[in-house]
């Protein structure tokens, strides 16, 4: 099939590479000329394991191409995937759809035959209705179908999630469009009943509801971890104990610094905004948002307690600053709130990050160190912020030159019992 992916960011690039791997002819379109030229040279704009290899192989085999020419790309395609960003609107908590409808306008002007227009971007309920209305203004009256096909890609696991999906959700009432989409996804779903066809509006809501529920699990276990710390209980035991219940499951029941990234924060806010428009109160989701927004305050209070309320002049090193391992994404990471607070209190903050230096911090006050051992050797406090594999087997007896340095493990990577036996000043979350 001839596929046009509009938007070559995280979702668009992963989807385009994977669809081409399945044998389709794919063009990824973006208005960022530098990004497109870099992609043609094999320079990938995001960190995602396995993506570079996939892009290079399919570009070499001419199944995958990159372009800034949106008009011609639309005309040559059979299926158009809208994969542009839908960030939080600055004036409200709703999703900003200006990029989506800019694409829709281009599609409207270049409809030359029957096409399936797919929203893979996360969009509020009834966005498909609005897209359809705009396209129906086209005087050519060429047939088309607008469908919803939300993505469920985890950063750091995106290739696997695409190629081995839990489910493929397709929202359409068109038999023709549904048959085409089922054929497109057949290589991924032929061995299992994981293709779920529903209404367009339901598909749009499924994406938001899924992210809100997963965010709820994270905030729930973080609040339970607060109770565990005060009652001398290991939150990992609680997570395992309730996670064995098949109705609950252990995934996303890991206490830590809170959820972040490109999806959960903006999608929970947008869901609450949508509910408000329909005069519905999502009190649970509202509580989840507040709990996550306040999470950093609890962590800062613990840091102050660990350091005996003496932060001034202390060398504090962050191991990892991204919101999770396996990605270079800094969006809504807890470090963006923790580090500025500590620098304002006079701490000397440095960090080591496997994906390289970040532009999110004040460089005069925050130092990036590109070697793990060098980053740690002068630390008074080590904060394990991101659960990268290289942080899971550290020799804490040799990692710092200071005798009484302390460790605050926000990901519970180590055993408190073993740390105590080794006379290491170790603190963790919910234990």
Buried (B, 14 or more C-beta within 10 A) or exposed (E): BBBBBBBBBBBBBBBBBBBBBBEBBBBBBBBBEEBBEBBEEEEBBBBBBBBBEBBBBBBEEEBBBBBBEBEEBBBBBBBBBBBBBBBBBEEEBBBBBEBBBEBBEBBBEBBEEEBBBBBBBBBBBBBBEBBBEBBEEBEEEEEBBBBBBBBBBBBBBBBEBBBEBEBBBBBBEBEEBBEBBBEBBEEBBEEEEBBBBBEBBBBBBBBBBBBBBBBBBBBBBBBBBBEBBEEEBBBBEBBEEBBEEEEEEBEBBBBBBBBBBBBBBBBBBBBBBBBBEEEEEBEEBBBBBEBBBEBBEBBBEBBBEBBEEEBEEBBBBBBBBBBBBBBBBBBBBBBBBBBBBBBEBEBBBBBBBBBEBBEBBEEEBBBBBEEBEEBBBBBBBBBBBBBBEEBEEBEBEEBBEEEEBBBBBBBBBBBBEEBEEEEBBBBBBBB
